[in-house]
Amino acid sequence: MSDEGIRVPTWALPAFLAILSGAVVWGASQAQAQATQEEVDRIEAAVVSVVEEAQATGKLAAVNATKIEAIVDSLAEQSETAKASDAKLQQLIEIMLKNQN
């Protein structure tokens, strides 16, 4: 027996290097795909959070608009009531002035 080690034919060396480089490229692409998926998941979570916050803000804005409309309506009613009260008070003052004379 001879102690020459493993002998690789010279014609197989390019094929071996091609397979090795292909394996490295495949591993790198798998790592890139995983990193991309993690980034997509992170961005998706952020978008979902922003959408939920926007919906809550939109609902809050709608509630505020409804409250503002109710306040405006109430103030309009109070204004009309005040005008009616002013008219009645004016009539009462006129009646009192007539009765004094």
Z-matrix of the N, CA and C atoms (Angstrom, degrees):
N
C 1 1.434
C 2 1.511 1 110.00
N 3 1.286 2 113.74 1 144.83
C 4 1.462 3 117.93 2 -179.95
C 5 1.515 4 109.75 3 -107.87
N 6 1.298 5 116.89 4 155.99
C 7 1.460 6 123.62 5 -177.61
C 8 1.538 7 110.65 6 -103.41
N 9 1.273 8 117.54 7 51.69
C 10 1.457 9 120.34 8 -175.15
C 11 1.526 10 111.75 9 -90.21
N 12 1.294 11 121.93 10 -15.32
C 13 1.453 12 125.08 11 -178.72
C 14 1.519 13 111.02 12 85.10
N 15 1.325 14 115.72 13 -157.55
C 16 1.465 15 121.01 14 -178.84
C 17 1.519 16 108.13 15 -86.48
N 18 1.288 17 114.67 16 129.26
C 19 1.460 18 119.90 17 178.75
C 20 1.522 19 107.81 18 -107.05
N 21 1.312 20 115.61 19 126.99
C 22 1.454 21 121.47 20 177.98
C 23 1.524 22 107.33 21 -111.42
N 24 1.309 23 117.01 22 129.44
C 25 1.463 24 118.29 23 178.55
C 26 1.536 25 109.59 24 -64.16
N 27 1.287 26 117.64 25 143.75
C 28 1.467 27 122.21 26 -176.81
C 29 1.519 28 112.17 27 -64.27
N 30 1.315 29 118.27 28 -27.78
C 31 1.462 30 120.11 29 178.82
C 32 1.531 31 111.28 30 -71.05
N 33 1.348 32 119.22 31 -22.40
C 34 1.459 33 122.66 32 -178.05
C 35 1.527 34 111.93 33 -86.61
N 36 1.311 35 117.59 34 -14.76
C 37 1.468 36 120.76 35 -178.03
C 38 1.530 37 112.46 36 -60.71
N 39 1.335 38 121.32 37 -47.93
C 40 1.471 39 120.16 38 176.82
C 41 1.533 40 112.47 39 -61.41
N 42 1.308 41 116.98 40 -37.77
C 43 1.468 42 119.67 41 179.19
C 44 1.528 43 109.95 42 -65.96
N 45 1.313 44 117.07 43 -42.47
C 46 1.470 45 121.06 44 177.71
C 47 1.525 46 111.04 45 -61.87
N 48 1.338 47 117.40 46 -44.51
C 49 1.476 48 120.78 47 178.74
C 50 1.520 49 111.28 48 -64.56
N 51 1.327 50 117.49 49 -37.62
C 52 1.466 51 121.04 50 177.74
C 53 1.523 52 110.41 51 -64.78
N 54 1.326 53 116.86 52 -43.16
C 55 1.470 54 120.44 53 178.59
C 56 1.526 55 110.17 54 -64.89
N 57 1.332 56 116.68 55 -41.80
C 58 1.464 57 120.88 56 179.11
C 59 1.526 58 111.40 57 -63.01
N 60 1.338 59 116.68 58 -46.54
C 61 1.472 60 118.90 59 179.48
C 62 1.521 61 111.02 60 -66.22
N 63 1.335 62 117.30 61 -35.83
C 64 1.467 63 120.63 62 176.20
C 65 1.515 64 111.43 63 -62.34
N 66 1.340 65 116.70 64 -40.06
C 67 1.468 66 120.40 65 178.86
C 68 1.527 67 110.93 66 -66.04
N 69 1.333 68 116.71 67 -39.01
C 70 1.472 69 120.54 68 178.39
C 71 1.524 70 110.17 69 -65.63
N 72 1.326 71 116.63 70 -44.60
C 73 1.473 72 120.46 71 178.61
C 74 1.518 73 110.22 72 -62.43
N 75 1.335 74 117.13 73 -42.64
C 76 1.469 75 120.29 74 179.39
C 77 1.527 76 110.26 75 -61.84
N 78 1.326 77 117.75 76 -44.43
C 79 1.465 78 121.23 77 179.04
C 80 1.511 79 112.02 78 -63.10
N 81 1.336 80 115.61 79 -41.65
C 82 1.469 81 119.09 80 178.74
C 83 1.521 82 111.24 81 -65.56
N 84 1.336 83 116.71 82 -39.72
C 85 1.465 84 119.06 83 179.26
C 86 1.522 85 111.09 84 -67.64
N 87 1.321 86 117.53 85 -34.73
C 88 1.467 87 120.50 86 176.34
C 89 1.522 88 110.75 87 -65.26
N 90 1.326 89 116.49 88 -42.09
C 91 1.467 90 120.39 89 178.42
C 92 1.521 91 110.54 90 -64.70
N 93 1.338 92 116.92 91 -40.98
C 94 1.468 93 121.21 92 178.70
C 95 1.527 94 110.24 93 -65.23
N 96 1.328 95 116.80 94 -40.47
C 97 1.466 96 120.38 95 178.76
C 98 1.525 97 110.85 96 -63.23
N 99 1.314 98 116.67 97 -41.17
C 100 1.460 99 120.01 98 178.72
C 101 1.523 100 110.75 99 -65.71
N 102 1.326 101 117.41 100 -42.87
C 103 1.469 102 120.86 101 179.09
C 104 1.526 103 110.33 102 -64.50
N 105 1.315 104 116.47 103 -38.83
C 106 1.464 105 120.21 104 178.22
C 107 1.518 106 110.54 105 -64.98
N 108 1.320 107 117.89 106 -42.32
C 109 1.469 108 121.39 107 179.28
C 110 1.529 109 110.80 108 -63.43
N 111 1.323 110 116.35 109 -40.63
C 112 1.467 111 119.47 110 177.85
C 113 1.526 112 110.42 111 -63.11
N 114 1.320 113 117.22 112 -40.48
C 115 1.470 114 121.15 113 178.85
C 116 1.528 115 110.33 114 -66.47
N 117 1.329 116 116.99 115 -41.13
C 118 1.466 117 121.09 116 177.65
C 119 1.523 118 109.97 117 -61.98
N 120 1.324 119 117.67 118 -43.80
C 121 1.468 120 121.10 119 178.60
C 122 1.522 121 111.30 120 -62.35
N 123 1.331 122 116.72 121 -41.39
C 124 1.469 123 120.46 122 179.57
C 125 1.526 124 110.64 123 -64.62
N 126 1.328 125 116.79 124 -44.08
C 127 1.467 126 120.52 125 -179.74
C 128 1.523 127 110.28 126 -67.45
N 129 1.328 128 117.26 127 -38.90
C 130 1.459 129 120.71 128 178.65
C 131 1.526 130 111.01 129 -61.54
N 132 1.323 131 116.81 130 -42.49
C 133 1.465 132 120.62 131 177.94
C 134 1.525 133 110.70 132 -62.73
N 135 1.319 134 116.76 133 -40.61
C 136 1.467 135 120.27 134 179.03
C 137 1.521 136 110.87 135 -65.55
N 138 1.324 137 117.12 136 -41.36
C 139 1.469 138 120.80 137 179.84
C 140 1.518 139 110.63 138 -65.30
N 141 1.319 140 117.01 139 -42.69
C 142 1.472 141 120.62 140 178.55
C 143 1.522 142 109.99 141 -61.06
N 144 1.313 143 116.74 142 -41.99
C 145 1.464 144 121.20 143 178.73
C 146 1.524 145 110.90 144 -62.67
N 147 1.325 146 116.36 145 -44.03
C 148 1.472 147 120.29 146 -179.94
C 149 1.522 148 110.67 147 -65.77
N 150 1.326 149 117.04 148 -39.77
C 151 1.469 150 120.55 149 179.20
C 152 1.522 151 110.22 150 -63.71
N 153 1.338 152 116.95 151 -44.70
C 154 1.465 153 119.95 152 179.07
C 155 1.524 154 110.75 153 -62.36
N 156 1.322 155 116.17 154 -41.84
C 157 1.466 156 120.05 155 179.19
C 158 1.524 157 110.78 156 -65.59
N 159 1.330 158 116.92 157 -39.79
C 160 1.464 159 120.55 158 178.97
C 161 1.524 160 110.93 159 -65.67
N 162 1.332 161 115.68 160 -39.69
C 163 1.465 162 118.56 161 178.10
C 164 1.522 163 110.55 162 -65.00
N 165 1.330 164 116.60 163 -41.80
C 166 1.466 165 119.74 164 178.53
C 167 1.518 166 110.22 165 -64.49
N 168 1.318 167 116.55 166 -41.52
C 169 1.465 168 120.58 167 179.05
C 170 1.516 169 110.35 168 -65.30
N 171 1.329 170 116.25 169 -40.36
C 172 1.463 171 120.13 170 178.06
C 173 1.511 172 111.34 171 -63.23
N 174 1.335 173 116.64 172 -41.54
C 175 1.464 174 120.39 173 177.82
C 176 1.520 175 109.91 174 -65.62
N 177 1.330 176 116.19 175 -40.44
C 178 1.454 177 120.38 176 178.65
C 179 1.520 178 110.30 177 -63.32
N 180 1.327 179 116.96 178 -41.38
C 181 1.461 180 121.09 179 178.49
C 182 1.526 181 110.46 180 -63.77
N 183 1.335 182 116.45 181 -40.08
C 184 1.459 183 120.05 182 178.66
C 185 1.526 184 110.66 183 -65.28
N 186 1.325 185 116.88 184 -40.84
C 187 1.464 186 120.66 185 177.56
C 188 1.526 187 109.79 186 -64.27
N 189 1.329 188 117.14 187 -43.94
C 190 1.458 189 120.42 188 178.47
C 191 1.526 190 111.39 189 -61.89
N 192 1.335 191 116.65 190 -41.48
C 193 1.467 192 119.96 191 178.69
C 194 1.526 193 110.21 192 -62.62
N 195 1.323 194 117.01 193 -40.54
C 196 1.464 195 120.96 194 178.69
C 197 1.527 196 110.38 195 -64.57
N 198 1.319 197 116.34 196 -42.36
C 199 1.470 198 120.05 197 178.69
C 200 1.524 199 110.54 198 -64.23
N 201 1.322 200 116.88 199 -41.84
C 202 1.467 201 120.26 200 179.56
C 203 1.521 202 110.13 201 -63.15
N 204 1.338 203 117.12 202 -42.52
C 205 1.463 204 120.25 203 177.71
C 206 1.524 205 110.78 204 -61.55
N 207 1.331 206 117.09 205 -40.78
C 208 1.467 207 120.38 206 178.94
C 209 1.527 208 110.48 207 -64.01
N 210 1.317 209 117.39 208 -39.91
C 211 1.470 210 121.12 209 178.96
C 212 1.520 211 110.19 210 -65.83
N 213 1.336 212 117.06 211 -43.11
C 214 1.468 213 120.72 212 179.14
C 215 1.523 214 110.27 213 -62.46
N 216 1.335 215 116.51 214 -43.47
C 217 1.467 216 119.95 215 178.16
C 218 1.526 217 110.83 216 -62.19
N 219 1.330 218 115.85 217 -42.40
C 220 1.463 219 119.99 218 179.39
C 221 1.528 220 110.90 219 -63.37
N 222 1.323 221 116.06 220 -42.83
C 223 1.481 222 119.33 221 178.23
C 224 1.521 223 111.37 222 -64.57
N 225 1.314 224 117.24 223 -37.08
C 226 1.468 225 120.59 224 177.91
C 227 1.523 226 110.01 225 -64.62
N 228 1.330 227 116.55 226 -42.80
C 229 1.470 228 120.08 227 177.74
C 230 1.524 229 110.63 228 -63.86
N 231 1.334 230 117.07 229 -42.10
C 232 1.466 231 120.15 230 178.29
C 233 1.520 232 111.00 231 -62.80
N 234 1.328 233 116.37 232 -38.10
C 235 1.465 234 120.22 233 178.71
C 236 1.528 235 110.40 234 -63.91
N 237 1.341 236 116.09 235 -44.18
C 238 1.468 237 119.31 236 178.51
C 239 1.527 238 110.74 237 -64.67
N 240 1.340 239 116.47 238 -40.10
C 241 1.463 240 120.47 239 177.90
C 242 1.535 241 110.13 240 -63.72
N 243 1.317 242 115.79 241 -41.29
C 244 1.469 243 119.57 242 179.14
C 245 1.524 244 110.71 243 -64.40
N 246 1.323 245 117.74 244 -39.33
C 247 1.470 246 120.69 245 178.22
C 248 1.525 247 110.08 246 -63.89
N 249 1.333 248 116.50 247 -43.28
C 250 1.466 249 120.16 248 179.12
C 251 1.524 250 110.28 249 -64.29
N 252 1.339 251 116.00 250 -40.63
C 253 1.464 252 119.65 251 178.51
C 254 1.520 253 110.61 252 -65.55
N 255 1.320 254 116.81 253 -40.68
C 256 1.470 255 120.77 254 177.76
C 257 1.524 256 110.57 255 -61.52
N 258 1.333 257 116.52 256 -41.81
C 259 1.467 258 120.07 257 179.69
C 260 1.527 259 110.27 258 -64.90
N 261 1.314 260 117.39 259 -43.37
C 262 1.473 261 120.78 260 179.15
C 263 1.520 262 110.43 261 -65.99
N 264 1.329 263 117.30 262 -40.30
C 265 1.464 264 120.83 263 178.42
C 266 1.528 265 110.38 264 -64.46
N 267 1.333 266 117.20 265 -38.88
C 268 1.459 267 121.10 266 177.60
C 269 1.529 268 110.35 267 -62.94
N 270 1.325 269 116.97 268 -43.71
C 271 1.462 270 120.42 269 178.01
C 272 1.521 271 110.65 270 -62.70
N 273 1.347 272 117.23 271 -41.63
C 274 1.459 273 121.10 272 179.61
C 275 1.522 274 110.59 273 -63.39
N 276 1.329 275 116.76 274 -41.90
C 277 1.473 276 119.82 275 178.81
C 278 1.525 277 110.44 276 -64.25
N 279 1.336 278 117.20 277 -41.13
C 280 1.473 279 120.45 278 178.55
C 281 1.526 280 110.88 279 -63.06
N 282 1.331 281 116.20 280 -42.24
C 283 1.472 282 119.66 281 179.09
C 284 1.524 283 110.01 282 -63.74
N 285 1.321 284 117.01 283 -41.20
C 286 1.467 285 120.69 284 -179.60
C 287 1.526 286 110.74 285 -65.67
N 288 1.341 287 116.48 286 -39.97
C 289 1.469 288 120.14 287 178.76
C 290 1.529 289 110.70 288 -65.63
N 291 1.324 290 118.04 289 -38.68
C 292 1.465 291 121.94 290 179.08
C 293 1.524 292 109.83 291 -65.71
N 294 1.354 293 115.97 292 -40.62
C 295 1.448 294 120.13 293 -178.75
C 296 1.530 295 111.53 294 -70.23
N 297 1.307 296 117.53 295 -26.31
C 298 1.464 297 120.63 296 179.46
C 299 1.508 298 110.61 297 -72.76
N 300 1.295 299 117.44 298 -34.45
C 301 1.463 300 120.11 299 -177.15
C 302 1.464 301 109.50 300 -82.19
